[in-house]
Amino acid sequence: MSILIFFMLVLFAVYIRSPLATVKTVRVTGAPDIAAALLIRDTGIQAGQNLFKVPIAAAEHRLLADFPLLRSARIERNFFRRSVTIVVAERSVAGLLEANGGFYTVLTDGMVLENNTTGIGVSKPILSTSQPLSISLGSKLQNPGLLAVCRQLPGVPLAEVAQLSELHVEPMNGQLGILAFTRDGFEIRMPIGHIRASLALYDAIRRKLALMHVGPGLVDLISSKNGVYKPYRK
């Protein structure tokens, strides 16, 4: 028995030093808003590296420190496939808040997570307002209109959110409303507390306008419950 154990240890020692114990592929799962290449580069894990020498704990800690958008990070090794999988979970992002000449990543609970001066890196709409703002990283927004928008967005289908480029909060008819800008050139005036219902109604109006070959314009969902279309002035 001792001889068998000895040979098994010898074979294992040979294995961990052979090309069969090196990383062949590195992939990322669970991060739609952060480029996989950025996460992989941050871990320092590369193809050809020994699987037994992958610094798992250090790499996980570095990911969480360098990417505040991540809620969790876990690195898994598969010795049979010679692969490393970086499993991450992102915080729920509402959009990019425009303020102080730059952009801030804002979560759906209204927390201002980080400064993003370029506006690059998050595939969500811009959130803005004509009202004064006081921004503090790590704290929640105090503006009631923007906070209402952030909290509603998780309940809106991703396909509908994807068509929006900006949600601007401003007073309308004596109360706060939203002026939304779509990526295909439309503007939508909608009540502050009914984003999902408003976008569903807009989508129905937009389809009718398309059948009539009508171009982009303003769709007012505040003046009328059924919506009013107003073409842009030429």
C-alpha positions in Angstrom: 0.0 0.0 0.0 2.8 2.4 0.9 4.4 1.7 -2.5 1.1 2.5 -4.3 0.8 5.8 -2.4 4.4 6.6 -3.2 3.8 6.2 -7.0 0.5 8.1 -6.8 2.4 11.0 -5.2 5.1 10.8 -7.8 2.5 10.9 -10.6 0.7 13.8 -9.0 4.0 15.7 -8.7 4.6 15.1 -12.4 1.0 16.1 -13.3 1.1 19.5 -11.5 4.3 20.4 -13.4 3.0 19.3 -16.8 1.1 21.3 -19.4 -2.0 19.3 -18.4 -2.2 21.4 -15.3 -2.1 24.8 -17.0 -5.0 27.2 -17.7 -6.4 26.8 -21.2 -9.3 29.2 -21.0 -10.6 32.0 -18.8 -14.2 33.2 -19.0 -16.6 35.5 -17.1 -20.2 34.9 -16.2 -22.8 37.3 -14.7 -21.4 40.8 -15.7 -23.5 42.4 -18.5 -22.3 45.9 -17.7 -18.6 45.3 -17.2 -16.4 44.1 -20.1 -15.2 40.6 -19.5 -11.7 41.5 -20.7 -11.4 44.1 -17.9 -12.3 41.7 -15.2 -9.9 39.0 -16.6 -7.1 41.5 -16.8 -7.7 42.7 -13.2 -7.4 39.1 -11.8 -4.0 38.6 -13.6 -5.1 35.1 -14.6 -3.7 34.1 -18.0 -3.7 31.1 -20.3 -0.6 28.9 -19.6 -0.6 29.7 -15.9 -0.5 26.7 -13.5 -4.0 25.9 -12.2 -2.6 25.1 -8.8 -1.0 28.6 -8.5 -4.0 30.7 -9.4 -4.3 33.3 -6.6 -8.0 32.8 -6.0 -8.5 34.7 -2.8 -6.3 37.6 -3.8 -8.0 37.9 -7.2 -11.5 37.8 -5.7 -10.5 40.5 -3.3 -9.0 42.7 -6.0 -12.1 42.4 -8.2 -14.4 43.7 -5.4 -12.0 46.5 -4.6 -11.5 47.7 -8.2 -15.1 47.3 -9.4 -17.6 48.8 -6.9 -20.4 47.8 -9.3 -19.7 44.1 -8.3 -21.8 42.7 -5.4 -19.8 39.4 -5.3 -16.9 37.6 -7.1 -16.0 34.0 -7.1 -13.3 32.2 -9.0 -13.7 28.5 -10.0 -11.2 26.1 -11.4 -12.0 23.1 -13.5 -9.0 20.8 -13.7 -10.6 18.5 -16.3 -11.4 21.3 -18.7 -8.3 23.3 -17.7 -10.5 26.3 -17.3 -11.0 29.2 -14.9 -14.4 30.8 -14.5 -14.9 34.2 -12.9 -18.4 34.2 -11.5 -19.6 37.7 -10.6 -22.9 39.3 -9.6 -23.5 43.0 -10.2 -25.4 45.4 -8.2 -28.7 46.5 -9.8 -28.0 49.7 -11.7 -30.7 52.2 -12.6 -28.6 54.5 -14.8 -26.0 57.2 -15.1 -26.8 60.3 -13.2 -25.7 63.5 -14.9 -24.5 66.1 -12.4 -21.5 68.4 -11.7 -20.3 68.1 -15.3 -20.0 64.3 -15.2 -21.8 61.1 -14.6 -22.4 58.9 -11.5 -23.4 55.3 -11.5 -26.7 55.1 -9.5 -28.3 51.9 -8.2 -32.0 51.1 -8.3 -32.3 51.9 -4.5 -31.0 55.4 -5.3 -27.4 54.9 -3.9 -24.7 56.9 -5.8 -22.1 54.3 -6.3 -19.2 55.8 -8.2 -18.1 58.7 -10.4 -18.0 57.9 -14.1 -16.8 61.1 -15.8 -17.1 59.7 -19.3 -20.5 58.0 -19.0 -18.9 54.8 -20.5 -19.3 51.4 -19.0 -23.0 51.1 -18.1 -25.6 50.3 -20.7 -28.4 52.1 -18.9 -30.2 55.5 -19.6 -28.9 58.8 -18.4 -30.8 60.3 -15.4 -31.0 64.0 -15.1 -33.0 66.9 -13.6 -33.3 70.6 -13.8 -33.4 70.8 -10.0 -30.3 71.4 -7.8 -28.5 68.3 -6.7 -26.2 67.4 -3.8 -24.1 64.3 -4.7 -22.4 62.2 -2.1 -20.7 58.9 -3.1 -22.1 56.0 -1.0 -25.2 57.9 -0.1 -28.7 57.7 -1.5 -30.2 60.5 -3.7 -32.3 63.0 -1.8 -34.1 64.2 -4.9 -37.6 62.6 -4.7 -38.2 62.6 -8.5 -34.9 60.9 -9.4 -35.3 58.5 -6.4 -38.8 57.5 -7.7 -37.3 56.9 -11.2 -34.6 54.7 -9.8 -37.0 52.6 -7.8 -39.3 52.0 -10.7 -36.8 50.9 -13.3 -36.3 47.3 -12.0 -40.0 46.7 -12.8 -39.7 47.9 -16.4 -38.9 45.2 -19.1 -35.3 45.4 -20.2 -36.4 45.8 -23.9 -38.3 49.0 -23.0 -35.5 50.4 -20.9 -33.0 49.7 -23.7 -34.9 52.1 -26.0 -34.4 55.0 -23.6 -31.4 57.3 -23.8 -32.4 59.7 -21.1 -35.0 60.3 -18.4 -35.1 63.9 -17.3 -37.1 64.9 -14.2 -38.7 68.4 -14.2 -41.9 70.2 -13.1 -44.8 69.7 -15.5 -48.3 71.2 -15.0 -47.5 72.0 -11.3 -46.0 68.6 -10.4 -42.9 66.5 -11.2 -42.9 64.6 -14.4 -40.5 62.9 -16.7 -39.3 63.9 -20.2 -37.9 60.7 -21.7 -35.8 60.7 -24.8 -35.8 57.6 -27.0 -32.9 56.3 -29.1 -35.0 56.6 -32.2 -35.7 60.3 -31.8 -39.0 60.5 -29.9 -39.7 62.4 -26.7 -42.2 61.2 -24.1 -43.8 63.3 -21.3 -45.0 60.9 -18.6 -46.2 61.0 -15.0 -43.4 60.5 -12.4 -44.9 57.4 -10.8 -46.0 55.4 -13.8 -43.0 54.7 -16.0 -43.9 51.1 -16.9 -47.5 51.9 -17.8 -46.5 55.0 -19.7 -43.9 53.1 -21.8 -46.4 50.4 -22.6 -48.9 53.1 -23.9 -46.1 54.8 -25.8 -45.1 51.5 -27.5 -48.7 51.1 -28.7 -48.8 54.7 -30.0 -45.4 54.3 -31.6 -46.6 51.2 -33.5 -49.6 53.1 -34.8 -47.4 56.0 -35.9 -45.1 53.6 -37.7 -48.0 52.1 -39.7 -49.0 55.7 -40.7 -45.3 56.4 -41.7 -45.3 59.3 -39.2 -41.8 60.5 -38.1 -40.5 61.2 -34.6 -42.2 63.8 -32.3 -43.4 64.4 -28.8 -45.8 61.9 -27.2 -47.5 63.7 -24.3 -48.9 61.2 -21.7 -49.6 63.9 -19.1 -52.0 66.2 -20.9 -54.2 63.2 -21.9 -54.5 59.6 -20.5 -54.7 58.3 -24.0 -51.6 60.2 -25.2 -51.2 63.1 -27.6 -48.7 63.1 -30.5 -47.1 66.4 -31.5 -44.7 66.5 -34.5 -41.5 68.5 -34.1 -41.5 71.9 -35.5 -39.4 72.2 -38.6 
